[in-house]
Amino acid sequence: MRAKRLRASLKGWGGVGAMAAVCALAVVLALLLPLARAAGDGSTGTGGPGIAQGSHARAEEECTDPEKQTLSPSGADGPTIEAIKNRQGEKRKLIVGVDQNSYRWGYRNPNSTGAAELEGFDIDLARRIAEDILGDPDAVQFKAIPTNQRIPAIQEGRVDMVVRTMTINCDRLTDVAFSAPYFKTGQQVLAPKSSDVTGYDDTLADRKICTAEGSTAYSTLEQGRKDGDLPASADISRTVPNQLDCLVRLQLGEADAVVTDGALAASQAAQDPTVELKGAAFTTEYYGVAMKKDADDLVRRVNQILVDYRKDASGGWQASYDTWLSATLGAESADSEPPAPRYLRKS
């Protein structure tokens, strides 16, 4: 497999009339600023939490089926792709944000000879994208980024894209663009085998639950507590930068349970035989490749690559699944086939 390699703020205004003018101007700005933010690049900016929350609220009202909120495929080059191709020398690489601690997704194999190599399901996909755009699966620079830095890394231009078990959701669509989905999963509970936790239910009352900062798991638990689906006594304050840190907390007895994507939880259970998945997945989510909001050409190109990747019987999606995930998720599981591509946006 190609994944086996790494190359890798009033003063100065006179009179009541002037004051009225200032107030009127402030009202106009207050009305216009949210509109300007909504049309911007999705960065956090300096507008304050009220503006950001308003933008996200509108997004949630308008967004349905977030996994469909992507552009139709195209193999054509555009300004984003041309900029990548025009990098010179050793810098002529696709820069991809990945994980290095998610077993079988993006991790360093401690058993490899020489320097530990990044490998896994996400790494295979990143190499495939590099091969299509730059003609070489090794023309990729991997940047390990924690869960809570995935969106900032894209917005600040530190990476061209993120391929890191990143769930497509409406909130994130205000900040970044996503490809079509490349994997289907759902939130699930992981706990010690000896625990009487049985899943996402009343057995989580008074339990310390660990999640990663900025993860879908944490936002799901927050919403669950508001909706009454999660016991009010459940402690969800234990967040960590990287999801794997939750497994360590579980092992040290600093957490009673972990909530994360079932696909990741299964890989963690494979690493530690004293823990197991508890109950069924209680959400349905899709992973996508995340890119800058204005990188339309790159989004379309990645979607075309995914079309071809699904069809490739010898070295594509299925081969990568069989190599990395079938042992933990099962060869006949509902997640053992790539999700069908869906495109809502044509332009």
N, C-alpha and C positions, 0 to 999 in steps of 0.2 A: 504493500500500500504506500501511496505517496505520503500518507500521514506519518510514516516512519522516518521522515527526514525533517531536518530543521535548518533552514538557511536564513534555518530560521533565526431753601430760604424769602413802617412804609414812610421809606422816607423819601423826601424830594418830590412828593406829589401834593399839589395844593388844592384845597376845596373839596366839597362834597361830590361835585361832578366828576372830578378825577377819581375819587374813591369808587364811585359807581362804575366808572369805566373799567377800573381794575377788577372789580367783582364780576362784571360781565365777562371780561376776558378769562377770568378763572373758570367761570361756568363753561364757556366754550371749550377751553382746554380740557376740562374734566370730561366733557362729552366726546371730544375727538380723540383723546389719548387712548382709550381702550380700543377704538377702531384701528388706530395706527399699530397698536401692539398685536392685534389679531392678524394684521397683514404682515407682520415682521418676520424675523427669522426664528422665532420661538425661544430665543434665549431669555434667561431670567431677568435681565436688565436691572433698572433701579426704580421701577414704578411702584414697588411696595406690594405687600401681599394681597391687598384688595383688588388690584388690577390683575394680578396673576390668577387669583381665584375666580374672578369674573370671566376671564378668558377660558379657563378650564371648565367653568360651569356651562358656557355656551357650547364648548366642544362636546360635552357630555350630552347636551340637549340635541345636538345635530348629528352626532356620531352613532351609527348603528353598524353592527357587523364590522368591527375594526379590521379584521383580517382581510376584508375586501377593499379597504381604502388604499389602493395602490394603483399604479399605472400599468397599462397593458405592455406586454413584452416588445422589445425591439433590439435588434443586433447592431443598430447604428451607433457610431461614435458621436459624441457631443463635447461641449466645453469641459465638463468635469473629467471625462475619460481622456480627452486630449491632454489635459494638464498632467494627468498621471503618466501618460505615455511620453511626455516631453521631459520627464525627469531624467537627469543625466547620470551616467556612470552607476556607481553603487546605490545611488538614490532612486534609480529607476525601478521602484518596487511598489506594489500595492501595500498600503499600511492598514493593518487590520487589528482592531481591538479584540482580544480573546481572553479566556480564562486559562489559568495554568494549574488550577486546583480541583477541577471538576472531573472526576474519574470517568473515563471513557468518552468525555465530551471535549475537553481541552485541558490536558494535564501533562506533566513531565514524567516520563516513564523512568522510575528509579532503576529499572533493570536493563536499560539500554546501555550499550557500550559507549565509552567516551562521555561527552557532555549529554546530559539528560535531554531527550528530544520531546518537543511538543507533539502530541498526537491526540486523536479522538475524532468523533463525528463532526464537530464544528470545524476542526482543523482541516479535515478532508474537504469540506465545502469551501473554506477560504482558499485552499490551494487550487481548487477547480476554477474559482472566479479569477484568480491570478493567471492561471493558464489561458483562459479565454481572452482576457484583456491584454496581457503582456506576452503571451505565448510560452510561458514557463511556469510550472507549478511551484517552483522554488523562488520565483520573483515576488516574494511576499515578506514583509517585515511584520512580525508578530509583536504586538504591544500588550503585555499583561495589564489589565485594568480591573479594579474592584467593581462590584455590582453597582455601588452608588456613584461611580464615575463614568458609566457608559454614555449617558446623554451629554454631560459636559465635554467629554473627549471628542465627540462628534461635532458639537457646536463650536468648539474652540479650534477645530481643524487639526487636532493631534492625530486623528486617524481618518482614513477615508470611509471606513465603515466599521461596524461592530458585528461580529458573528460570535455570540456568547449567550446561548440559551435565553434570548431576550424576548419576552412576551409582547406581542402586538396588542396595545389597548388604546382606548380613546384619549386618555390623559397624555400618554406619550406621543400621540399623533399631533399634539399641539407643538411639540418640540423637535421631532425628527420625522423623517419619512421611512417607511418600511417597504420591504419587498413583499411579494406574496408569501404565504406561510410555507415553511419547509418542514415543520414538525408539529404534531398535535399532542397536547398533554393536558394536565389539570392539577390543581393544588391538592396536596395529600399530607397526611400526618405521619411523622416518623417518630418512633419512641422505643425505649428498651423493650425487649421481648417480655421481660418480667413485669412491665408496667400494666396497670389496669385501664389505661387509656385505650379506648376502642375505636377512635376516629374523631372526626369533626362533629362532636356532640357534647352532651352534658358532662362527660368524663374529663373534659378540659377545664372544668371549674376549679379554681384555686391553683391551677397549674402555671408554671413559668414556661412560656412558649418563645422560642427563639426564631427570628427571621432575619434576613439580610436587609440592610438599609436601602431604600429605594426600590425594593422588590415588589412584585405583584402580591406576594404572600402577605406582606405587612398591610398594604392597602385593603386587601381582602378581609383580613382580620379586623381592621378598623371599621369597615363597613358592616361586617358581621356582628360586631358588638352594638352598633347603632340599630341594626335591624332586629336584634334579639336572637340571631342565630348562634352567636357565641356567648357563653356565660359571662356575665358582667365581672365576675371575680377572676377571670382568666387574665394573667399578667402578660401583656404583649410588649413590655418595655425593653426586653432584652434583644436589641438589634446589634448586628455585627457588619463590618464592611464587606466581608466575603461570606458566601453561603456556607462554605465548608467549615468556617469557624463555629457554626451552630453544632456541627457534629462533635467538635471538640468540647463545647460546653455541655453537650449531652453526656459525653463520656466522663467529664469531670463532675457531674452532678449539679452543674450550675443552671441547667435547664431540664425540664421534665419532658418536653416534646419539641419537635421542630416542624414547622410548616414550610413547605417548598413545593416546587413542581414535582410531580410524581416521577418523572423521568430522572431528575437529579436525585430524588430520595432513593430510588431503586439502586442507583450507582453507589450511594453512600452505604446502603444496607449491604451491598456486595463487599465493601471495604471493611465493615465491622459486623461480624456475625452475631453480636449481642443486641443489635437493633433490628427493627422491622417496620414495614409499612403497616399502618393501622387504619382500617376502613378503606372505602373506595374514594376515588377522586371526587371532589365536591365542586369543581368548576371545570369548564372547558376552555382551553387556551391554545394559542398558536405561537410558535417561535417564528421570527422573521429577521432578515438582515436589515440593520438600521443604518441610515445614511442621512446626510444633511437634507433639510427640507427643499432646498432649491436645486438639488442634484438630480433633476428629472432624467437626464440621459443615463446616469449611472443606475438609477432605480429600474429603468426599463431594461437596461442591459443585464442586470442581475436577474430580473424576472425571466428574460430569455434563457439565461444560463440555467436557471432552475427548471425550465421546461425540458431542456436537453438532458439535464442531470437526472431527472425522473425517468426519462426514456432509456438511458444508458444501462443496459442490462449487465455489462461486464465490469464497469468501473464507476458506476453512478450511485444514486441514492441507496438503492437496495443493497448493493455490495458493501457500502459503508455501514449501513444498519446491521447487516449480518456480522461484520467484523467487530463492531464496537458495542452494540446495544442488545443484540438478540439474547445474549447470555443473561442479562439483567431484566429485560422487559419481555422477553419471550419471542420466539420466532412466529407465533401465530396470534400475537396480541393485536388489539385494535389500533395500536400505534406502529405496527410493523410495516405499514405502507405509507407512502408520502401523501400528505393532504392534497386534495384537488386544488389546482390554482384558481383563484377568484380575482377578477379585476372589475372594480366599480368605476374607476376613473379612466377615461380614454384620452384625456388631454391635460 
